[in-house]
Amino acid sequence: MSRQLRVAVVEDHPLYREMLVATLSGRPELEIVAVADGARQARSLIEPGAVDVALLDVELPDGNGVALGIQLRRRDPRIGILLLSGQDVMELLLDLPPDVRRGWSYLSKGSAVSVEDVTRAIRATARGVTVIDPELARRAVPRRGSALSRLTDRQLEVLQLAAVGLSNAGIAERLGISAGSVENRLNLVYEALELPEGHNSRVSAVLRFIEETSRG
């Protein structure tokens, strides 16, 4: 069995914080190693190398979750950041400084997110992948005239599933196709979006998905 992922929870609302901790503590692949109610406490509890993924509320009483995440990431380049918010502020991922952009994800507190969704997002974020809220991704429609609007329906579907954290194997299982076919379609997506080749193509594609879609 692989090592448990070490998770920190930073949330000022006591009930929601307790629910998160209780729910995630029940997952055998996760270990809650730090719990904080604000930015100041989080900075003192989350030491470099001690946490794999930090779940950060965007709206904290003594600071901003995004600014906190940037601080934590610059102290520990390997930590993944999963933002939580009661508002649809997914576009915050587009404004991150280039040196910390990889391995940030976003889930909405207002969505019907399952424990499996949250766990999948944590696992993917720990690998440096960018994951967005499944319900918001399902509602996303490409903006007219955008590069995303020129994708085929199947290419857009594959990108949407990649955006919610499914691996190539997971996408293949969901669509009933081979993992090789998924990889080929993702490569066509990267080519259509004119993304540079490299390790971060998947992250760049998800950010373009956020940038070039509208959610009604």
Summary of the structure (lengths in Angstrom):
residues: 216
radius of gyration: 16.9
end to end distance: 41.9
largest distance: 48.0
contacts: 694
relative contact order: 0.11
helix: 48%
strand: 18%
